[in-house]
Amino acid sequence: MLQRIQTVYLILAFIATGILMLFIPLWKTADGKPFFFMQDQFYTILLSLSTMLSVISIISFKKRQNQFVMNRLNMILNLILLGLFVYRSLNLSGETEVSEKGIGMFLPIVAIVLLVLANKAIKKDEDLVKSVDRLR
């Protein structure tokens, strides 16, 4: 249901993790080549899981509780990804591998913020349904 605001937030989170990561490099290496997430298999697996969780959460709009839990799992997955990106960029000394950090490295933060907003909207819907059920 696209009329619900949490679906819009989830679609934007899907775009951030699934589509923008294909075109925006994570960082540039020392020799000036852009490093995309597809060059590391572990990043590819984690980002594909995050994207799949967003899609499944969009599809399961009738089960708000499951949607809420899937968004929480997706947030944890994006936090792990962000931690891996930061670890890789800060752990290497000097200009050995990571020369310039790209905006793609911070896209998991955008996805986390969008997932938090979606969870707030889901919680608001759930509270509304519970309040209407009490009135019957």
C-alpha positions as YAML, in Angstrom:
chain: A
units: angstrom
residues:
- id: 1
  name: MET
  ca: [0.00, 0.00, 0.00]
- id: 2
  name: LEU
  ca: [1.79, 3.07, -1.25]
- id: 3
  name: GLN
  ca: [-0.57, 5.37, 0.59]
- id: 4
  name: ARG
  ca: [1.11, 4.61, 3.90]
- id: 5
  name: ILE
  ca: [4.10, 6.75, 4.80]
- id: 6
  name: GLN
  ca: [6.11, 3.78, 6.09]
- id: 7
  name: THR
  ca: [5.97, 2.23, 2.64]
- id: 8
  name: VAL
  ca: [7.48, 5.38, 1.18]
- id: 9
  name: TYR
  ca: [10.24, 5.27, 3.79]
- id: 10
  name: LEU
  ca: [10.88, 1.60, 3.02]
- id: 11
  name: ILE
  ca: [11.04, 2.28, -0.71]
- id: 12
  name: LEU
  ca: [13.57, 5.05, -0.08]
- id: 13
  name: ALA
  ca: [15.61, 2.66, 2.12]
- id: 14
  name: PHE
  ca: [15.48, 0.11, -0.71]
- id: 15
  name: ILE
  ca: [16.73, 2.74, -3.14]
- id: 16
  name: ALA
  ca: [19.57, 3.69, -0.78]
- id: 17
  name: THR
  ca: [20.79, 0.13, -0.24]
- id: 18
  name: GLY
  ca: [19.79, -1.52, -3.48]
- id: 19
  name: ILE
  ca: [20.07, 0.99, -6.29]
- id: 20
  name: LEU
  ca: [22.35, 3.84, -5.22]
- id: 21
  name: MET
  ca: [25.06, 1.46, -4.03]
- id: 22
  name: LEU
  ca: [25.38, 0.19, -7.59]
- id: 23
  name: PHE
  ca: [26.35, 3.62, -8.89]
- id: 24
  name: ILE
  ca: [28.08, 5.34, -5.98]
- id: 25
  name: PRO
  ca: [31.53, 4.06, -4.99]
- id: 26
  name: LEU
  ca: [32.35, 3.41, -1.35]
- id: 27
  name: TRP
  ca: [35.80, 5.00, -1.62]
- id: 28
  name: LYS
  ca: [38.68, 5.54, -4.00]
- id: 29
  name: THR
  ca: [41.78, 3.43, -3.75]
- id: 30
  name: ALA
  ca: [45.33, 4.81, -3.63]
- id: 31
  name: ASP
  ca: [45.67, 4.53, -7.40]
- id: 32
  name: GLY
  ca: [42.47, 6.55, -7.97]
- id: 33
  name: LYS
  ca: [40.12, 3.72, -8.94]
- id: 34
  name: PRO
  ca: [36.65, 3.74, -7.37]
- id: 35
  name: PHE
  ca: [35.90, 0.81, -5.04]
- id: 36
  name: PHE
  ca: [32.34, -0.49, -5.36]
- id: 37
  name: PHE
  ca: [30.71, -2.89, -2.91]
- id: 38
  name: MET
  ca: [30.60, -5.61, -5.58]
- id: 39
  name: GLN
  ca: [34.37, -5.97, -5.42]
- id: 40
  name: ASP
  ca: [34.07, -7.56, -1.96]
- id: 41
  name: GLN
  ca: [31.86, -10.64, -1.64]
- id: 42
  name: PHE
  ca: [31.03, -10.05, 2.03]
- id: 43
  name: TYR
  ca: [29.72, -6.54, 1.32]
- id: 44
  name: THR
  ca: [27.68, -7.91, -1.57]
- id: 45
  name: ILE
  ca: [26.02, -10.52, 0.63]
- id: 46
  name: LEU
  ca: [25.20, -8.07, 3.41]
- id: 47
  name: LEU
  ca: [23.82, -5.43, 1.04]
- id: 48
  name: SER
  ca: [21.72, -7.98, -0.83]
- id: 49
  name: LEU
  ca: [20.28, -9.22, 2.49]
- id: 50
  name: SER
  ca: [19.46, -5.65, 3.47]
- id: 51
  name: THR
  ca: [17.79, -5.02, 0.13]
- id: 52
  name: MET
  ca: [15.79, -8.24, 0.35]
- id: 53
  name: LEU
  ca: [14.62, -7.39, 3.86]
- id: 54
  name: SER
  ca: [13.40, -4.01, 2.60]
- id: 55
  name: VAL
  ca: [11.47, -5.61, -0.25]
- id: 56
  name: ILE
  ca: [9.95, -8.28, 1.99]
- id: 57
  name: SER
  ca: [8.98, -5.61, 4.49]
- id: 58
  name: ILE
  ca: [7.28, -3.58, 1.76]
- id: 59
  name: ILE
  ca: [5.36, -6.64, 0.58]
- id: 60
  name: SER
  ca: [4.22, -7.66, 4.07]
- id: 61
  name: PHE
  ca: [2.26, -4.48, 4.73]
- id: 62
  name: LYS
  ca: [-0.68, -6.38, 6.25]
- id: 63
  name: LYS
  ca: [1.48, -7.88, 9.00]
- id: 64
  name: ARG
  ca: [2.67, -4.79, 10.82]
- id: 65
  name: GLN
  ca: [4.40, -6.68, 13.63]
- id: 66
  name: ASN
  ca: [6.47, -8.75, 11.18]
- id: 67
  name: GLN
  ca: [7.26, -5.60, 9.24]
- id: 68
  name: PHE
  ca: [8.49, -3.94, 12.44]
- id: 69
  name: VAL
  ca: [10.78, -6.89, 13.27]
- id: 70
  name: MET
  ca: [12.17, -7.07, 9.73]
- id: 71
  name: ASN
  ca: [12.98, -3.37, 9.87]
- id: 72
  name: ARG
  ca: [14.83, -3.89, 13.15]
- id: 73
  name: LEU
  ca: [16.87, -6.71, 11.57]
- id: 74
  name: ASN
  ca: [17.56, -4.49, 8.60]
- id: 75
  name: MET
  ca: [18.80, -1.73, 10.91]
- id: 76
  name: ILE
  ca: [21.17, -4.16, 12.63]
- id: 77
  name: LEU
  ca: [22.44, -5.34, 9.25]
- id: 78
  name: ASN
  ca: [23.06, -1.76, 8.13]
- id: 79
  name: LEU
  ca: [24.86, -1.00, 11.39]
- id: 80
  name: ILE
  ca: [27.14, -3.99, 10.77]
- id: 81
  name: LEU
  ca: [27.78, -2.74, 7.24]
- id: 82
  name: LEU
  ca: [28.57, 0.74, 8.47]
- id: 83
  name: GLY
  ca: [30.92, -0.68, 11.07]
- id: 84
  name: LEU
  ca: [32.72, -2.73, 8.43]
- id: 85
  name: PHE
  ca: [33.08, 0.28, 6.15]
- id: 86
  name: VAL
  ca: [34.45, 2.47, 8.93]
- id: 87
  name: TYR
  ca: [36.76, -0.29, 10.16]
- id: 88
  name: ARG
  ca: [38.18, -0.82, 6.70]
- id: 89
  name: SER
  ca: [38.74, 2.87, 6.09]
- id: 90
  name: LEU
  ca: [40.25, 3.64, 9.51]
- id: 91
  name: ASN
  ca: [42.23, 0.46, 10.13]
- id: 92
  name: LEU
  ca: [44.50, 0.84, 7.15]
- id: 93
  name: SER
  ca: [47.29, 3.27, 7.78]
- id: 94
  name: GLY
  ca: [48.03, 6.11, 5.41]
- id: 95
  name: GLU
  ca: [47.28, 5.84, 1.73]
- id: 96
  name: THR
  ca: [47.72, 2.07, 1.46]
- id: 97
  name: GLU
  ca: [44.26, 1.21, 0.23]
- id: 98
  name: VAL
  ca: [41.61, 3.81, 1.04]
- id: 99
  name: SER
  ca: [42.63, 7.11, -0.48]
- id: 100
  name: GLU
  ca: [39.39, 9.08, -0.43]
- id: 101
  name: LYS
  ca: [36.15, 8.17, 1.32]
- id: 102
  name: GLY
  ca: [33.09, 8.30, -0.88]
- id: 103
  name: ILE
  ca: [29.48, 9.12, -0.13]
- id: 104
  name: GLY
  ca: [28.56, 5.47, -0.68]
- id: 105
  name: MET
  ca: [30.20, 4.62, 2.60]
- id: 106
  name: PHE
  ca: [27.55, 6.61, 4.45]
- id: 107
  name: LEU
  ca: [24.46, 5.30, 2.63]
- id: 108
  name: PRO
  ca: [23.79, 2.75, 5.41]
- id: 109
  name: ILE
  ca: [23.26, 5.74, 7.75]
- id: 110
  name: VAL
  ca: [20.58, 7.06, 5.38]
- id: 111
  name: ALA
  ca: [18.96, 3.63, 5.29]
- id: 112
  name: ILE
  ca: [18.99, 3.38, 9.10]
- id: 113
  name: VAL
  ca: [17.34, 6.78, 9.48]
- id: 114
  name: LEU
  ca: [14.66, 5.84, 6.94]
- id: 115
  name: LEU
  ca: [14.05, 2.51, 8.69]
- id: 116
  name: VAL
  ca: [13.68, 4.26, 12.05]
- id: 117
  name: LEU
  ca: [11.12, 6.63, 10.53]
- id: 118
  name: ALA
  ca: [9.27, 3.66, 9.01]
- id: 119
  name: ASN
  ca: [9.20, 1.90, 12.38]
- id: 120
  name: LYS
  ca: [7.79, 5.02, 14.04]
- id: 121
  name: ALA
  ca: [5.01, 5.13, 11.45]
- id: 122
  name: ILE
  ca: [4.31, 1.40, 11.86]
- id: 123
  name: LYS
  ca: [4.08, 1.85, 15.63]
- id: 124
  name: LYS
  ca: [1.69, 4.76, 15.14]
- id: 125
  name: ASP
  ca: [-0.52, 2.61, 12.87]
- id: 126
  name: GLU
  ca: [-0.45, -0.24, 15.38]
- id: 127
  name: ASP
  ca: [-1.48, 2.07, 18.21]
- id: 128
  name: LEU
  ca: [-4.31, 3.46, 16.08]
- id: 129
  name: VAL
  ca: [-5.64, -0.02, 15.32]
- id: 130
  name: LYS
  ca: [-5.46, -1.01, 18.99]
- id: 131
  name: SER
  ca: [-7.33, 2.13, 20.03]
- id: 132
  name: VAL
  ca: [-10.09, 1.47, 17.50]
- id: 133
  name: ASP
  ca: [-10.38, -2.14, 18.66]
- id: 134
  name: ARG
  ca: [-10.87, -0.93, 22.25]
- id: 135
  name: LEU
  ca: [-13.83, 1.19, 21.18]
- id: 136
  name: ARG
  ca: [-15.76, -1.73, 19.70]
...
